[in-house]
Structure formats: structure tokens, C-alpha cells
Amino acid sequence: MTRTGTGPGPVSARSCLQVDVQRRVRGWAPRTGDIVSWAGSALGRHASGAELAVRVVGPAESRRLNARYRGKDKPTNVLSFPLQSPCALTLGRTPLGDLVICAQVVRAEAREQRKPLRAHWAHLVIHGALHLIGYDHESIRDARRMERREIAVLRRLGFANPYLSR
């Protein structure tokens, strides 16, 4: 099933973030509107006139992609694929890239870490969206910068700091 949503932002459809959500598995996943809100909050000014795709997949597809693109032969919670050609435009929008989220891994992590499932989803959508605009955690400095941004966005959305329970 594919659903498309827009938001947050001014009323003009041109200035809103466009998100195409594809659900490849059964089971609970957040509403498209929540995903749009979380991604848009993470992207900030980068959300205006942008689009991204979010695919909710099972462990087999997550594992296959993680092995191919990251050399890790196991499913993972979220994979981010920034657009390689930033000059491409789709119907006047700027494509940012794709997020691939494994619902089963997210659910297992939330249970293991004793976090609300919705809060963990919000964190991973935000984390993945930040990767699409250049954030990473390859160095300690970059990881701290990314974590600060995640915590701030989550706080604005009413979620707790996900790093406190480590």
C-alpha cells in the first residue's frame, strides 16, 4: 500500500514536504501524517518543496539492503539513501532520498529498550531524515551534533530523550 502525505508548513502545496509511504509488511506502523510530521520537523527549512520516500519493510529486505550497501549481513532499524543527484526535480519538488525502516526491528528494539513504540518510530524517522540532509555519526563530534538535533526535535514533538536509557 502506498500513501502520500504533505505537511508541515504553509498552506501552499509547493512549499510542503511530500512523503510517499510504502508499507511492504503487515503489522503496526505509524500513520502517514505522523511520519510526515516527524520527518518535516527533522528537516526544518530543508522540508520546504522537498519530497522523500519511506518504505516500511520486513527483516529479509532490510537485511538484503544492509548487506549490499553497508556490508552488514543483518536487518537494521533504518537505512537512509540520500539522493545521489541533487539537481533532479520532480514536479517542481526537490527529492531528498529514501528511508527504509524495518518494522519488526523497530518493534523489537522498542521492547528491548523499554521505550514506547511510537516514540522509537519517531526517533528513527528523525534520525533517518537527518542523514538525508548530511548529518552523520562517523566521528564523536558529528555523533554529538546529530544527537543534539534529534533530542531537540523529539522534545519539540513531546517525546523524551531516547539516549537517556542507554
C-alpha positions in Angstrom: 0.0 0.0 0.0 1.3 3.5 -0.8 0.1 6.6 0.8 1.3 10.2 0.2 1.1 13.0 2.7 2.2 16.6 3.0 3.0 18.9 5.9 4.1 20.7 8.0 4.3 24.2 6.6 2.3 26.9 4.9 -0.9 26.0 3.1 0.8 26.1 -0.4 1.3 22.5 -1.6 4.5 23.6 -3.3 6.1 24.6 0.0 5.1 21.5 1.9 7.1 18.3 2.4 5.8 15.5 0.2 6.3 12.0 1.6 5.5 8.8 -0.2 5.0 6.0 2.3 5.0 2.4 1.1 4.1 -0.4 3.5 5.6 -3.7 2.4 4.6 -5.7 5.6 1.7 -6.2 7.9 1.7 -5.0 11.4 1.7 -1.7 13.2 3.4 1.3 11.6 2.6 5.0 12.3 0.1 6.9 10.3 1.5 8.7 7.2 0.6 12.0 8.8 2.9 11.2 11.8 5.8 10.2 9.5 5.3 13.4 7.6 5.3 15.5 10.7 8.4 13.8 12.2 10.4 14.0 9.0 9.4 17.6 8.4 10.3 18.6 11.9 13.8 17.0 11.5 14.3 18.6 8.1 13.4 22.1 9.1 13.9 24.5 6.3 15.0 21.6 4.0 11.4 20.3 4.1 10.1 23.2 2.0 9.3 22.0 -1.5 11.0 18.6 -0.8 10.0 15.0 -1.2 11.1 11.8 0.2 10.1 8.2 0.2 9.6 5.9 3.2 9.4 2.2 2.8 8.3 0.0 5.7 9.8 -3.4 5.1 10.4 -6.8 6.7 13.7 -8.2 8.0 14.6 -10.0 4.8 14.5 -6.9 2.7 16.2 -4.9 5.4 19.0 -7.5 5.7 19.5 -7.6 1.9 19.8 -3.8 1.6 22.0 -3.6 4.7 24.4 -6.3 3.4 24.5 -4.7 -0.1 25.0 -1.1 0.9 26.7 -1.3 4.3 28.3 -4.7 4.3 26.4 -5.8 7.4 24.5 -9.1 6.9 21.6 -8.5 9.3 18.4 -6.5 9.3 18.6 -3.0 10.8 16.2 -0.4 12.1 16.6 2.4 9.5 18.6 2.8 6.3 18.9 6.2 4.6 19.6 6.6 1.0 20.3 10.3 0.1 19.6 11.2 -3.5 22.8 11.0 -5.4 21.9 13.6 -8.0 20.6 16.7 -6.0 19.8 18.6 -9.2 16.9 16.3 -10.1 13.4 17.8 -9.8 10.1 16.0 -9.7 7.1 18.2 -10.4 8.9 21.2 -9.0 10.0 19.4 -5.9 13.4 18.6 -4.6 13.8 14.8 -3.9 15.9 14.2 -0.8 16.1 10.4 -0.9 14.6 7.3 0.7 14.2 5.9 4.2 13.8 2.1 4.6 12.5 1.2 8.0 12.2 -2.4 9.3 9.1 -2.5 11.4 10.0 -5.8 13.1 13.4 -4.5 14.2 11.9 -1.2 15.4 9.3 -3.1 17.4 12.0 -5.5 18.9 14.3 -2.6 19.8 11.5 -0.6 21.5 10.5 -3.6 23.6 14.2 -4.4 24.5 15.0 -0.8 25.4 11.6 -0.4 27.2 10.6 2.6 25.0 7.2 3.4 23.7 6.9 2.0 20.1 5.6 5.3 18.7 8.5 7.3 20.3 11.0 4.9 18.9 9.5 5.2 15.4 9.6 9.0 15.7 13.2 8.8 16.7 14.2 6.6 13.8 12.3 8.7 11.2 14.0 11.8 12.5 17.4 10.0 12.6 17.0 8.8 9.0 15.7 12.2 7.8 18.8 13.9 9.3 21.0 11.5 7.4 19.3 12.6 4.2 20.5 16.2 4.8 24.0 15.4 5.6 24.1 14.6 9.3 26.1 11.5 10.3 27.7 9.9 13.4 31.1 8.8 12.0 33.1 10.9 14.4 32.3 11.6 18.1 31.8 15.3 17.2 29.4 14.5 14.4 27.5 12.0 16.6 27.1 14.6 19.4 25.8 17.2 16.8 23.3 14.7 15.4 22.1 13.5 18.8 21.6 17.1 20.0 19.5 17.8 16.9 17.5 14.6 17.4 16.9 15.3 21.1 15.7 18.9 20.3 13.3 17.8 17.6 11.9 15.0 19.7 11.5 17.4 22.6 9.5 19.8 20.4 7.3 16.9 19.4 6.7 15.8 23.0 9.0 12.8 23.1 11.6 12.0 25.7 15.4 11.9 25.1 16.0 8.5 23.5 19.6 8.4 24.6 18.9 8.6 28.4 18.1 4.9 28.6 21.4 3.7 27.2 
